[in-house]
Amino acid sequence: MVEPAPAQVSDSPPPGSRKGRAGARSRRAALARYLLVRLALIVPTAWILVTVVFFLMRVVGDPITAAMGGRMTAEQINERKEAAGLNRPILTQYWEYLSGLMRGDFGRSADNREISEVITVYGAATLELVFWSLLIAFAIGIPLGRYAATHRDRPADVVLRLFAILAYAAPVFFVGLLLKLLFSVKLGWLPGSGRASTNVELALQNVSPKTNIMIIDAFLYGDIGYIGDVLKHAILPSFALGMLTAGVFLRLVRINLLQTLRSGSVEAARARGLSARVVTGRHAFKNALIPVVTVMGMYIAVHLGGSVLTETTFEWKGLGYQLAEYLKARDFIAVQGIVAFVALLVAVMSFVVDVVVSIIDPRVRF
């Protein structure tokens, strides 16, 4: 007669025991050390990115000559270069540039406008666009990803996977042009460019305090018609940008939900007699959203840095639109300032994502 195998006892101490409390303290200490290291790495990461941007901009040539060549005489260009300090040694320029960044000075454009002001004004427009596009991405990508995972290998799952691939792979400017042709040109339902109608934009210039976020300014103005006009202008560019992110969210939620549904904790929940809806919603779905949080943080950083194609397609005057204008004008100092801001933003958002994931996911080890 074969004796039954002895039951395996978990080595994990109960949460309320002395060992459990010691383990929790140890994890908090490890988390604190990890976050301190990540915080300290922001500075060298941002420095490397900013340094690469600075020297790459110098490789393409003198920014004053590039921006003003053919429109000014050699003497006028030389005067501009002297005033901007571009005749000094490259390392001197580099040190002055880093010193300015530490004071929040990203330089000046060719039309003598502070880049920090450009970032504040046009960055608010991009922030608004990113907000609307993320709402659309969440509303489409997460429910469809959950549905695809719970209907694995069925026709609906196949269709949704194809949709996710197309949404992710389709060029955002192509999707934007299709949306404009259909809903703006052919059907005439929605405006195809701008952030608001001309009369609305002029009226909202007088709002106080002015946030440069059009929907907030419209609420502050207090006109329902203006709010509706701003929302109508946001629909097409938000869908064009949101569909790209929705495809990413759909695939992430589907893959991670399938993995979570095969985990031991979910199998144990099923063994206790819980329904499939409860198992999916209460035990598996929350864990499947953790990678979405990670991707969302980085997508916010990238989109805030300038959704160039979307903003250019819809003439949405945000940071990406302005960056494209500076590139066309060959204003490399302005381009350098905006790209440096994006580099700093990506470094900070990377740290924020690490903090959020380490807090919401107890499985993370340090």
Residue frames as qw, qx, qy, qz and C-alpha x, y, z in Angstrom:
[[0.000, 0.889, 0.458, 0.000, 0.00, 0.00, 0.00],
 [0.427, 0.380, -0.010, 0.820, 1.36, 3.34, -1.02],
 [0.261, -0.606, -0.465, 0.590, 1.34, 5.94, 1.70],
 [0.233, 0.906, 0.293, 0.198, -0.06, 9.35, 0.75],
 [0.487, 0.362, -0.157, 0.779, 2.46, 12.11, 0.34],
 [0.296, -0.543, -0.483, 0.620, 2.67, 14.42, 3.32],
 [0.165, 0.924, 0.330, 0.102, 0.97, 17.77, 2.91],
 [0.526, 0.266, -0.061, 0.805, 3.33, 20.59, 1.99],
 [0.271, -0.825, -0.358, 0.345, 3.36, 23.43, 4.45],
 [0.365, 0.832, 0.047, 0.415, 4.07, 26.90, 3.08],
 [0.618, -0.103, -0.283, 0.726, 7.21, 28.53, 4.42],
 [0.013, 0.530, 0.096, 0.843, 5.57, 31.96, 4.23],
 [0.143, -0.208, -0.705, 0.663, 4.83, 33.23, 7.72],
 [0.004, -0.766, -0.643, -0.025, 1.33, 34.51, 8.55],
 [0.216, 0.694, 0.091, 0.680, 1.00, 38.26, 7.92],
 [0.431, -0.822, -0.005, -0.372, 0.32, 39.06, 11.58],
 [0.895, -0.315, -0.115, 0.295, 3.21, 37.01, 13.00],
 [0.378, -0.792, 0.232, 0.420, 6.56, 38.38, 14.08],
 [0.517, -0.092, 0.617, 0.586, 8.22, 36.93, 10.98],
 [0.324, 0.690, 0.574, 0.301, 5.48, 38.37, 8.79],
 [0.091, -0.981, -0.099, 0.137, 5.96, 41.86, 10.24],
 [0.473, -0.574, 0.436, 0.506, 9.74, 41.53, 9.86],
 [0.510, 0.237, 0.656, 0.503, 9.26, 40.50, 6.21],
 [0.183, 0.884, 0.406, 0.144, 7.02, 43.51, 5.57],
 [0.264, -0.904, 0.137, 0.307, 9.60, 45.85, 7.13],
 [0.554, -0.275, 0.575, 0.536, 12.35, 44.24, 5.06],
 [0.435, 0.528, 0.602, 0.411, 10.35, 44.75, 1.87],
 [0.015, 0.977, 0.211, -0.022, 9.64, 48.40, 2.73],
 [0.409, -0.730, 0.337, 0.431, 13.34, 48.99, 3.36],
 [0.537, 0.027, 0.652, 0.535, 14.25, 47.31, 0.06],
 [0.292, 0.776, 0.508, 0.234, 11.60, 49.40, -1.72],
 [0.157, -0.962, -0.006, 0.222, 12.97, 52.60, -0.18],
 [0.479, -0.480, 0.510, 0.529, 16.54, 51.74, -1.27],
 [0.491, 0.332, 0.674, 0.440, 15.35, 50.87, -4.77],
 [0.170, 0.901, 0.381, 0.116, 13.41, 54.12, -5.17],
 [0.296, -0.865, 0.176, 0.365, 16.32, 56.17, -3.85],
 [0.513, -0.205, 0.616, 0.561, 18.63, 54.57, -6.41],
 [0.371, 0.578, 0.627, 0.368, 16.09, 55.18, -9.20],
 [0.034, -0.973, -0.198, 0.112, 15.67, 58.78, -8.07],
 [0.399, -0.686, 0.368, 0.486, 19.44, 59.28, -8.09],
 [0.523, 0.073, 0.676, 0.514, 19.61, 57.83, -11.62],
 [0.325, 0.851, 0.409, -0.047, 17.29, 60.53, -12.99],
 [0.086, -0.900, 0.211, 0.373, 20.11, 63.07, -13.02],
 [0.316, -0.398, 0.709, 0.488, 22.70, 61.03, -15.00],
 [0.451, 0.422, 0.762, 0.193, 20.00, 59.70, -17.33],
 [0.231, 0.923, 0.277, -0.132, 18.75, 63.20, -18.11],
 [0.202, -0.786, 0.382, 0.442, 22.32, 64.46, -18.43],
 [0.447, -0.092, 0.775, 0.439, 23.20, 61.79, -21.00],
 [0.382, 0.648, 0.645, 0.133, 20.06, 62.51, -23.04],
 [0.066, 0.965, 0.087, -0.240, 20.56, 66.27, -22.94],
 [0.332, -0.616, 0.528, 0.481, 24.26, 65.92, -23.86],
 [0.474, 0.175, 0.769, 0.391, 23.47, 63.74, -26.85],
 [0.280, 0.837, 0.469, 0.025, 20.84, 66.25, -28.04],
 [0.121, -0.906, 0.130, 0.385, 23.24, 69.19, -27.62],
 [0.316, -0.470, 0.642, 0.516, 26.08, 67.71, -29.64],
 [0.447, 0.378, 0.761, 0.280, 23.80, 66.25, -32.31],
 [0.207, 0.918, 0.314, -0.124, 22.34, 69.70, -32.86],
 [0.156, -0.821, 0.354, 0.419, 25.87, 71.07, -33.26],
 [0.539, -0.074, 0.734, 0.407, 26.79, 68.33, -35.77],
 [0.446, 0.671, 0.571, 0.158, 24.18, 69.61, -38.25],
 [0.386, 0.462, 0.127, 0.788, 25.91, 72.99, -38.29],
 [0.084, -0.054, -0.315, 0.944, 25.55, 76.47, -36.87],
 [0.105, 0.592, 0.783, -0.159, 21.87, 77.00, -35.84],
 [0.100, 0.722, 0.105, -0.677, 21.87, 80.73, -36.65],
 [0.071, 0.374, -0.637, -0.671, 23.20, 80.16, -40.16],
 [0.056, 0.222, 0.955, 0.187, 20.78, 77.27, -40.65],
 [0.096, 0.679, 0.656, -0.315, 17.80, 79.38, -39.58],
 [0.111, 0.864, 0.094, -0.482, 18.74, 82.72, -41.14],
 [0.395, -0.244, 0.610, 0.643, 20.99, 81.77, -44.05],
 [0.190, 0.388, 0.683, 0.589, 19.81, 83.47, -47.24],
 [0.153, -0.852, -0.468, -0.180, 17.73, 85.99, -45.30],
 [0.355, -0.908, 0.079, 0.207, 20.57, 87.89, -43.65],
 [0.467, 0.768, -0.410, 0.156, 23.98, 89.10, -44.67],
 [0.770, 0.066, -0.509, 0.378, 27.12, 87.42, -43.37],
 [0.124, 0.341, -0.411, 0.836, 27.75, 90.37, -41.04],
 [0.600, -0.358, 0.054, -0.713, 24.23, 90.16, -39.56],
 [0.919, -0.127, -0.364, -0.083, 24.55, 86.41, -39.06],
 [0.584, 0.202, -0.512, 0.596, 27.91, 86.88, -37.35],
 [0.189, -0.394, 0.295, -0.850, 26.37, 89.49, -35.03],
 [0.818, -0.282, -0.122, -0.486, 23.59, 87.06, -34.14],
 [0.868, 0.025, -0.451, 0.208, 26.12, 84.30, -33.47],
 [0.308, 0.321, -0.471, 0.761, 28.17, 86.60, -31.28],
 [0.446, -0.380, 0.176, -0.791, 25.11, 87.66, -29.29],
 [0.915, -0.184, -0.158, -0.323, 24.03, 84.02, -28.84],
 [0.492, -0.640, 0.589, -0.034, 27.54, 82.96, -27.78],
 [0.949, 0.242, 0.200, -0.022, 27.94, 80.57, -30.69],
 [0.513, 0.750, -0.359, 0.213, 31.42, 81.89, -31.55],
 [0.389, -0.665, 0.581, -0.264, 32.78, 80.64, -28.26],
 [0.132, 0.292, -0.946, -0.044, 34.39, 77.18, -27.78],
 [0.621, -0.212, -0.615, -0.438, 31.95, 74.27, -27.93],
 [0.514, -0.246, -0.732, 0.373, 32.68, 73.18, -24.34],
 [0.009, -0.089, -0.306, 0.948, 31.98, 76.70, -23.09],
 [0.495, -0.100, -0.330, -0.797, 28.66, 76.66, -24.93],
 [0.625, -0.197, -0.750, -0.093, 27.92, 73.25, -23.47],
 [0.328, -0.203, -0.643, 0.661, 28.58, 74.37, -19.89],
 [0.197, 0.058, 0.101, -0.973, 26.45, 77.50, -20.33],
 [0.572, -0.134, -0.546, -0.598, 23.66, 75.37, -21.79],
 [0.561, -0.251, -0.766, 0.188, 23.72, 72.97, -18.82],
 [0.147, -0.152, -0.458, 0.864, 23.79, 75.90, -16.40],
 [0.370, -0.033, -0.172, -0.912, 20.75, 77.37, -18.13],
 [0.610, -0.203, -0.697, -0.319, 18.86, 74.07, -17.96],
 [0.424, -0.239, -0.721, 0.493, 19.47, 73.85, -14.22],
 [0.068, 0.218, 0.275, -0.934, 17.82, 77.29, -13.94],
 [0.442, 0.553, 0.663, -0.244, 14.89, 76.18, -16.14],
 [0.261, 0.735, -0.218, -0.586, 16.21, 78.10, -19.16],
 [0.781, 0.202, 0.568, 0.163, 15.79, 76.04, -22.35],
 [0.370, -0.054, 0.437, 0.818, 17.08, 78.80, -24.61],
 [0.333, 0.606, 0.166, -0.703, 15.40, 81.15, -27.07],
 [0.681, 0.472, 0.534, 0.167, 13.97, 80.59, -30.52],
 [0.451, 0.193, 0.320, 0.810, 15.05, 82.48, -33.62],
 [0.095, -0.712, -0.345, -0.604, 12.17, 84.94, -33.08],
 [0.097, 0.366, -0.496, 0.781, 13.55, 85.65, -29.58],
 [0.726, -0.414, -0.110, -0.539, 10.84, 83.74, -27.74],
 [0.283, -0.460, 0.782, -0.311, 11.72, 81.81, -24.59],
 [0.474, 0.046, -0.842, -0.253, 11.43, 78.06, -25.13],
 [0.049, -0.167, -0.838, 0.517, 10.12, 77.62, -21.58],
 [0.404, 0.321, 0.204, -0.832, 7.17, 79.84, -22.56],
 [0.541, 0.237, -0.596, -0.544, 6.62, 77.78, -25.73],
 [0.300, -0.013, -0.946, 0.122, 6.62, 74.58, -23.65],
 [0.149, 0.238, 0.647, -0.709, 4.13, 76.05, -21.18],
 [0.491, 0.352, -0.006, -0.797, 1.68, 77.31, -23.83],
 [0.638, 0.293, -0.555, -0.445, 1.87, 74.52, -26.40],
 [0.189, 0.127, -0.947, 0.228, 2.57, 71.76, -23.89],
 [0.400, 0.165, 0.568, -0.700, -0.83, 72.46, -22.31],
 [0.683, 0.351, -0.204, -0.607, -2.49, 71.80, -25.68],
 [0.508, 0.281, -0.810, -0.081, -0.60, 68.51, -26.04],
 [0.089, -0.052, 0.843, -0.528, -1.52, 67.55, -22.46],
 [0.595, 0.236, 0.270, -0.719, -5.18, 68.06, -23.33],
 [0.692, 0.364, -0.475, -0.403, -4.89, 65.90, -26.45],
 [0.295, 0.243, -0.904, 0.191, -3.08, 63.15, -24.52],
 [0.335, 0.026, 0.672, -0.660, -5.80, 63.17, -21.87],
 [0.725, 0.301, 0.046, -0.617, -8.60, 62.70, -24.41],
 [0.623, 0.397, -0.640, -0.212, -6.67, 60.05, -26.36],
 [0.090, 0.200, -0.911, 0.349, -5.94, 58.04, -23.19],
 [0.550, 0.125, 0.473, -0.677, -9.63, 58.11, -22.27],
 [0.770, 0.381, -0.231, -0.457, -10.43, 56.64, -25.67],
 [0.425, 0.400, -0.810, 0.053, -7.63, 54.09, -25.38],
 [0.192, -0.099, 0.829, -0.516, -8.92, 52.93, -21.99],
 [0.648, 0.237, 0.289, -0.663, -12.55, 52.84, -23.12],
 [0.787, 0.426, -0.305, -0.325, -11.69, 50.72, -26.19],
 [0.443, 0.485, -0.747, 0.105, -8.53, 48.76, -25.42],
 [0.171, -0.268, 0.818, -0.480, -9.15, 47.46, -21.90],
 [0.731, 0.125, 0.413, -0.528, -12.73, 46.08, -22.28],
 [0.800, 0.467, -0.274, -0.258, -11.90, 44.55, -25.66],
 [0.277, 0.502, -0.796, 0.195, -8.70, 43.01, -24.28],
 [0.417, -0.138, 0.743, -0.504, -10.67, 41.45, -21.43],
 [0.809, 0.304, 0.163, -0.475, -13.32, 40.16, -23.83],
 [0.639, 0.540, -0.533, -0.124, -10.69, 38.66, -26.14],
 [0.039, 0.404, -0.860, 0.308, -8.98, 36.86, -23.25],
 [0.526, 0.025, 0.679, -0.512, -12.24, 35.36, -21.96],
 [0.820, 0.454, 0.194, -0.290, -13.15, 34.21, -25.50],
 [0.231, -0.601, 0.673, 0.364, -9.75, 32.83, -26.45],
 [0.169, -0.137, 0.873, 0.436, -9.38, 31.34, -29.94],
 [0.379, 0.609, 0.677, -0.164, -12.99, 32.04, -30.80],
 [0.423, 0.607, 0.393, 0.546, -13.92, 34.15, -33.87],
 [0.162, -0.971, -0.129, -0.117, -14.33, 37.27, -31.71],
 [0.627, -0.632, 0.253, 0.379, -10.82, 36.82, -30.29],
 [0.638, 0.150, 0.451, 0.606, -9.33, 36.46, -33.78],
 [0.200, 0.818, 0.340, 0.418, -11.12, 39.59, -35.00],
 [0.357, -0.934, -0.003, 0.028, -10.00, 41.60, -31.97],
 [0.694, -0.395, 0.324, 0.507, -6.39, 40.49, -32.35],
 [0.504, 0.419, 0.430, 0.621, -6.42, 41.60, -35.99],
 [0.053, -0.933, -0.246, -0.256, -7.98, 44.89, -34.93],
 [0.556, -0.776, 0.114, 0.276, -5.24, 45.41, -32.32],
 [0.665, -0.083, 0.398, 0.626, -2.50, 44.75, -34.88],
 [0.313, 0.647, 0.414, 0.559, -4.07, 47.14, -37.40],
 [0.248, -0.949, -0.173, -0.089, -4.64, 49.85, -34.77],
 [0.611, -0.652, 0.219, 0.393, -1.04, 49.61, -33.60],
 [0.615, -0.025, 0.490, 0.617, 0.56, 49.28, -37.04],
 [0.322, 0.781, 0.425, 0.325, -1.47, 51.82, -39.02],
 [0.363, 0.139, -0.101, 0.916, 0.39, 55.16, -39.34],
 [0.049, -0.590, -0.569, 0.571, -1.34, 57.71, -37.13],
 [0.121, 0.413, -0.180, -0.884, -1.31, 60.36, -39.88],
 [0.201, -0.065, -0.816, -0.538, -2.99, 57.90, -42.27],
 [0.168, -0.507, -0.826, 0.181, -5.71, 57.12, -39.73],
 [0.033, -0.555, -0.267, 0.787, -6.11, 60.85, -39.11],
 [0.151, 0.229, -0.467, -0.841, -6.49, 61.61, -42.82],
 [0.213, -0.274, -0.890, -0.296, -9.11, 58.86, -43.20],
 [0.139, -0.578, -0.671, 0.444, -11.06, 60.22, -40.24],
 [0.033, 0.476, -0.012, -0.879, -10.91, 63.74, -41.68],
 [0.170, 0.059, -0.679, -0.711, -12.04, 62.62, -45.13],
 [0.241, -0.379, -0.883, -0.136, -14.95, 60.61, -43.77],
 [0.252, -0.657, -0.630, 0.328, -16.31, 62.61, -40.84],
 [0.128, -0.608, -0.059, 0.781, -15.24, 66.12, -41.79],
 [0.064, 0.277, -0.519, -0.806, -15.11, 66.35, -45.60],
 [0.202, -0.178, -0.856, -0.442, -17.69, 63.75, -46.72],
 [0.304, -0.577, -0.757, 0.044, -20.20, 63.71, -43.85],
 [0.016, 0.583, -0.020, 0.812, -19.49, 67.15, -42.41],
 [0.657, -0.608, -0.443, -0.060, -20.23, 65.97, -38.88],
 [0.655, -0.638, -0.052, 0.401, -17.04, 67.09, -37.16],
 [0.163, 0.945, -0.262, -0.104, -14.42, 69.81, -37.66],
 [0.942, 0.213, -0.082, 0.248, -11.18, 68.56, -39.17],
 [0.561, 0.321, -0.248, 0.722, -8.64, 71.05, -37.81],
 [0.093, -0.574, 0.205, -0.787, -7.87, 73.35, -34.92],
 [0.190, -0.102, -0.827, 0.519, -8.69, 73.17, -31.23],
 [0.154, 0.625, 0.595, -0.481, -11.82, 75.32, -31.48],
 [0.370, 0.768, 0.413, 0.320, -13.64, 77.63, -33.88],
 [0.395, 0.373, -0.074, 0.836, -12.03, 81.01, -34.50],
 [0.315, -0.668, -0.067, -0.671, -14.64, 82.98, -32.54],
 [0.838, -0.513, -0.185, -0.019, -14.33, 80.57, -29.61],
 [0.755, 0.015, -0.166, 0.635, -10.53, 80.82, -29.56],
 [0.146, 0.510, -0.031, 0.847, -10.71, 84.62, -29.59],
 [0.555, -0.663, -0.125, -0.487, -13.25, 84.66, -26.77],
 [0.891, -0.388, -0.180, 0.150, -11.23, 82.26, -24.63],
 [0.551, 0.379, -0.234, 0.705, -8.15, 84.46, -24.89],
 [0.170, -0.590, 0.156, -0.774, -9.79, 86.72, -22.30],
 [0.809, -0.449, -0.364, -0.107, -10.43, 84.00, -19.72],
 [0.099, 0.587, -0.579, 0.557, -8.79, 84.53, -16.34],
 [0.305, -0.642, 0.617, 0.338, -6.97, 82.58, -15.09],
 [0.738, 0.514, -0.305, -0.314, -5.98, 81.23, -18.50],
 [0.769, -0.344, 0.537, 0.025, -4.74, 77.63, -18.43],
 [0.251, 0.523, -0.652, -0.488, -4.15, 77.14, -22.20],
 [0.136, 0.127, 0.982, 0.035, -6.11, 73.88, -21.81],
 [0.226, -0.166, -0.409, -0.868, -9.06, 74.68, -24.02],
 [0.485, -0.457, -0.711, -0.224, -11.72, 72.59, -22.29],
 [0.420, -0.466, -0.507, 0.591, -10.86, 74.09, -18.89],
 [0.071, -0.133, 0.056, 0.987, -10.84, 77.61, -20.32],
 [0.323, -0.305, -0.587, -0.677, -14.25, 76.94, -21.91],
 [0.495, -0.535, -0.675, 0.118, -15.64, 75.82, -18.53],
 [0.325, -0.369, -0.284, 0.823, -14.18, 78.92, -16.89],
 [0.081, -0.073, -0.315, -0.943, -15.83, 81.05, -19.56],
 [0.318, 0.246, 0.696, -0.595, -19.13, 79.39, -18.70],
 [0.569, 0.378, -0.203, -0.702, -20.64, 79.02, -22.18],
 [0.780, 0.038, 0.613, -0.120, -22.15, 75.59, -22.96],
 [0.730, 0.678, 0.048, -0.077, -21.86, 76.21, -26.69],
 [0.181, 0.808, -0.557, 0.058, -18.15, 76.89, -26.37],
 [0.531, -0.363, 0.752, -0.144, -17.66, 73.69, -24.35],
 [0.826, 0.333, 0.440, -0.114, -19.44, 71.69, -27.04],
 [0.548, 0.811, -0.202, -0.038, -17.35, 73.33, -29.77],
 [0.098, -0.699, 0.703, -0.082, -14.10, 72.44, -27.99],
 [0.672, -0.116, 0.717, -0.146, -15.22, 68.84, -27.49],
 [0.792, 0.558, 0.209, -0.130, -16.22, 68.48, -31.16],
 [0.380, 0.822, -0.424, 0.012, -12.78, 69.66, -32.28],
 [0.299, -0.568, 0.753, -0.146, -11.09, 67.16, -29.94],
 [0.894, 0.060, 0.349, -0.275, -12.91, 64.03, -31.17],
 [0.842, 0.524, -0.131, 0.014, -11.04, 63.25, -34.41],
 [0.308, 0.676, -0.598, 0.300, -7.45, 63.89, -33.25],
 [0.509, -0.422, 0.625, -0.414, -8.16, 62.06, -29.99],
 [0.937, 0.144, 0.248, -0.200, -9.46, 59.02, -31.86],
 [0.692, 0.634, -0.329, 0.100, -6.52, 59.05, -34.28],
 [0.114, 0.597, -0.683, 0.405, -4.01, 59.04, -31.41],
 [0.626, -0.294, 0.522, -0.499, -6.12, 56.96, -29.02],
 [0.948, 0.211, -0.055, -0.229, -6.59, 54.07, -31.43],
 [0.528, 0.552, -0.597, 0.246, -2.83, 53.56, -31.56],
 [0.133, -0.391, 0.723, -0.554, -2.66, 53.23, -27.78],
 [0.805, -0.047, 0.233, -0.544, -5.89, 51.21, -27.67],
 [0.859, 0.323, -0.388, -0.085, -4.27, 48.54, -29.83],
 [0.307, 0.432, -0.717, 0.453, -1.36, 48.32, -27.38],
 [0.439, -0.253, 0.541, -0.671, -3.67, 48.14, -24.35],
 [0.889, 0.088, -0.064, -0.445, -5.84, 45.47, -25.98],
 [0.771, 0.321, -0.540, 0.107, -2.90, 43.17, -26.64],
 [0.109, 0.402, -0.690, 0.592, -1.35, 43.76, -23.20],
 [0.604, -0.184, 0.398, -0.665, -4.58, 43.09, -21.31],
 [0.915, 0.157, -0.205, -0.310, -5.34, 39.97, -23.37],
 [0.649, 0.363, -0.621, 0.248, -1.88, 38.42, -22.97],
 [0.030, 0.329, -0.677, 0.658, -1.51, 39.19, -19.27],
 [0.698, -0.138, 0.242, -0.660, -5.06, 38.17, -18.43],
 [0.899, 0.172, -0.366, -0.165, -4.52, 34.80, -20.14],
 [0.472, 0.339, -0.684, 0.441, -1.33, 34.29, -18.11],
 [0.261, -0.286, 0.532, -0.753, -3.04, 35.30, -14.89],
 [0.829, -0.055, -0.029, -0.556, -5.98, 32.98, -15.51],
 [0.864, 0.164, -0.473, 0.054, -3.49, 30.08, -15.61],
 [0.088, 0.536, -0.615, 0.572, -1.84, 31.05, -12.30],
 [0.347, -0.128, -0.886, 0.279, -2.14, 29.06, -9.09],
 [0.120, 0.187, 0.488, -0.844, -4.16, 31.65, -7.19],
 [0.538, 0.153, -0.225, -0.798, -6.82, 31.73, -9.89],
 [0.558, 0.004, -0.810, -0.182, -6.97, 27.94, -10.00],
 [0.174, -0.147, -0.794, 0.564, -7.44, 27.95, -6.24],
 [0.336, 0.188, 0.199, -0.901, -10.28, 30.47, -6.57],
 [0.613, 0.090, -0.531, -0.579, -11.95, 28.23, -9.13],
 [0.435, -0.035, -0.887, 0.150, -11.53, 25.24, -6.81],
 [0.058, 0.169, 0.622, -0.763, -13.44, 27.16, -4.11],
 [0.207, 0.560, 0.802, 0.031, -16.40, 27.24, -6.46],
 [0.065, 0.622, 0.065, -0.777, -16.25, 30.91, -7.48],
 [0.652, 0.662, 0.361, -0.073, -17.90, 31.79, -10.77],
 [0.667, 0.259, 0.254, 0.651, -15.85, 32.59, -13.88],
 [0.076, 0.859, 0.169, 0.477, -17.03, 36.23, -13.74],
 [0.537, -0.838, 0.087, -0.028, -15.84, 36.64, -10.14],
 [0.829, -0.221, 0.242, 0.453, -12.55, 34.86, -10.82],
 [0.534, 0.485, 0.250, 0.646, -11.81, 37.04, -13.83],
 [0.042, -0.866, -0.134, -0.480, -12.93, 40.33, -12.30],
 [0.567, -0.809, 0.097, -0.122, -11.73, 40.00, -8.72],
 [0.798, -0.425, 0.334, 0.265, -8.59, 37.88, -9.04],
 [0.718, 0.155, 0.415, 0.537, -7.18, 38.02, -12.57],
 [0.330, 0.829, 0.289, 0.346, -8.16, 41.33, -14.13],
 [0.282, -0.952, 0.097, 0.067, -6.42, 43.60, -11.60],
 [0.653, -0.430, 0.460, 0.420, -3.09, 41.83, -12.07],
 [0.613, 0.416, 0.497, 0.452, -3.47, 42.03, -15.84],
 [0.134, 0.962, 0.185, 0.150, -3.73, 45.83, -15.62],
 [0.561, -0.691, 0.168, 0.423, -0.26, 46.27, -14.07],
 [0.553, 0.016, 0.453, 0.699, 1.62, 46.20, -17.43],
 [0.177, 0.782, 0.450, 0.394, -0.93, 48.70, -18.76],
 [0.337, -0.921, -0.071, 0.182, 0.07, 51.13, -15.99],
 [0.594, -0.396, 0.361, 0.600, 3.72, 50.79, -17.01],
 [0.413, 0.339, 0.551, 0.641, 3.01, 51.38, -20.69],
 [0.012, -0.896, -0.418, -0.150, 0.59, 54.21, -19.93],
 [0.413, -0.805, 0.037, 0.424, 3.23, 56.15, -18.03],
 [0.462, -0.241, 0.487, 0.701, 5.72, 55.99, -20.88],
 [0.265, 0.564, 0.623, 0.473, 3.05, 56.78, -23.48],
 [0.140, -0.942, -0.277, 0.125, 2.14, 59.92, -21.54],
 [0.428, -0.637, 0.268, 0.582, 5.78, 61.02, -21.58],
 [0.416, 0.067, 0.632, 0.651, 6.19, 60.34, -25.30],
 [0.140, 0.722, 0.597, 0.320, 2.91, 62.00, -26.29],
 [0.235, -0.913, -0.157, 0.294, 3.56, 65.02, -24.09],
 [0.469, -0.407, 0.393, 0.678, 6.88, 65.37, -25.84],
 [0.285, 0.500, -0.275, -0.770, 4.96, 66.06, -28.98],
 [0.635, 0.317, 0.704, 0.010, 2.53, 63.97, -30.99],
 [0.068, -0.423, 0.375, 0.822, 3.96, 65.51, -34.12],
 [0.004, -0.129, -0.819, -0.558, 2.03, 63.57, -36.75],
 [0.069, -0.637, -0.764, 0.076, -1.37, 63.84, -35.07],
 [0.099, -0.739, -0.228, 0.626, -1.03, 67.52, -34.26],
 [0.064, -0.334, 0.481, 0.808, 0.25, 68.37, -37.73],
 [0.025, 0.298, 0.870, 0.392, -2.52, 66.38, -39.44],
 [0.149, -0.745, -0.649, -0.029, -5.26, 68.15, -37.49],
 [0.177, 0.596, -0.057, 0.781, -3.47, 71.50, -37.05],
 [0.652, -0.701, -0.288, 0.015, -3.75, 70.99, -33.32],
 [0.276, 0.774, -0.312, 0.477, -1.36, 73.66, -32.08],
 [0.813, -0.580, 0.046, 0.030, 0.44, 71.70, -29.42],
 [0.416, -0.711, 0.490, 0.285, 4.08, 70.98, -28.71],
 [0.667, 0.078, 0.653, 0.349, 4.40, 68.52, -31.60],
 [0.425, 0.819, 0.349, 0.165, 2.91, 70.99, -34.05],
 [0.075, -0.976, 0.187, 0.084, 5.27, 73.72, -32.87],
 [0.604, -0.435, 0.581, 0.328, 8.25, 71.35, -33.02],
 [0.641, 0.407, 0.557, 0.338, 7.41, 70.62, -36.68],
 [0.224, 0.961, 0.135, 0.088, 7.21, 74.36, -37.38],
 [0.329, -0.837, 0.390, 0.198, 10.64, 74.92, -35.83],
 [0.687, -0.103, 0.625, 0.356, 12.06, 72.05, -37.86],
 [0.529, 0.685, 0.421, 0.271, 10.69, 73.58, -41.07],
 [0.039, 0.993, -0.062, 0.089, 12.18, 76.93, -40.07],
 [0.765, 0.273, -0.364, 0.456, 15.49, 75.18, -39.23],
 [0.274, -0.762, 0.277, -0.517, 15.38, 76.79, -35.79],
 [0.738, 0.060, -0.648, 0.178, 17.65, 74.22, -34.17],
 [0.054, 0.241, -0.589, 0.769, 17.99, 76.06, -30.87],
 [0.637, -0.131, 0.140, -0.747, 14.23, 75.83, -30.37],
 [0.868, 0.072, -0.447, -0.203, 14.26, 72.17, -31.45],
 [0.474, 0.237, -0.701, 0.478, 17.10, 71.48, -29.03],
 [0.234, -0.232, 0.476, -0.816, 15.19, 73.09, -26.15],
 [0.793, -0.062, -0.034, -0.605, 11.98, 71.13, -26.80],
 [0.831, 0.147, -0.536, 0.004, 13.82, 67.83, -27.26],
 [0.248, 0.281, -0.685, 0.624, 15.78, 68.45, -24.04],
 [0.512, -0.188, 0.318, -0.775, 12.49, 69.01, -22.23],
 [0.890, 0.046, -0.273, -0.362, 11.17, 65.72, -23.64],
 [0.617, 0.261, -0.679, 0.300, 14.32, 63.94, -22.45],
 [0.072, -0.243, 0.611, -0.750, 13.87, 65.26, -18.93],
 [0.699, -0.081, 0.087, -0.705, 10.19, 64.35, -18.99],
 [0.852, 0.123, -0.486, -0.154, 10.88, 60.77, -20.08],
 [0.397, 0.252, -0.726, 0.502, 13.45, 60.34, -17.30],
 [0.304, -0.165, 0.483, -0.805, 11.03, 61.62, -14.66],
 [0.802, 0.014, -0.095, -0.590, 8.08, 59.59, -15.97],
 [0.699, 0.196, -0.685, 0.060, 10.23, 56.45, -15.96],
 [0.121, 0.166, -0.724, 0.658, 10.83, 56.99, -12.24],
 [0.536, -0.053, 0.243, -0.807, 7.14, 57.66, -11.57],
 [0.822, 0.099, -0.416, -0.377, 6.17, 54.45, -13.38],
 [0.516, 0.177, -0.774, 0.320, 8.65, 52.45, -11.27],
 [0.160, -0.129, 0.578, -0.790, 7.16, 53.95, -8.10],
 [0.696, 0.016, 0.015, -0.718, 3.57, 53.16, -9.11],
 [0.795, 0.147, -0.562, -0.176, 4.34, 49.59, -10.22],
 [0.357, 0.192, -0.779, 0.478, 6.33, 48.85, -7.06],
 [0.324, -0.085, 0.478, -0.812, 3.40, 50.03, -4.93],
 [0.757, 0.109, 0.012, -0.644, 0.55, 48.28, -6.74],
 [0.859, 0.218, -0.451, -0.106, 2.35, 45.00, -7.50],
 [0.633, -0.648, 0.394, -0.152, 3.46, 43.12, -4.35],
 [0.968, 0.103, 0.152, 0.173, 5.21, 40.53, -6.54],
 [0.444, 0.802, -0.251, 0.312, 7.94, 43.00, -7.50],
 [0.822, -0.433, -0.064, 0.363, 11.27, 42.20, -5.83],
 [0.137, 0.965, -0.196, 0.110, 14.13, 44.63, -5.29]]
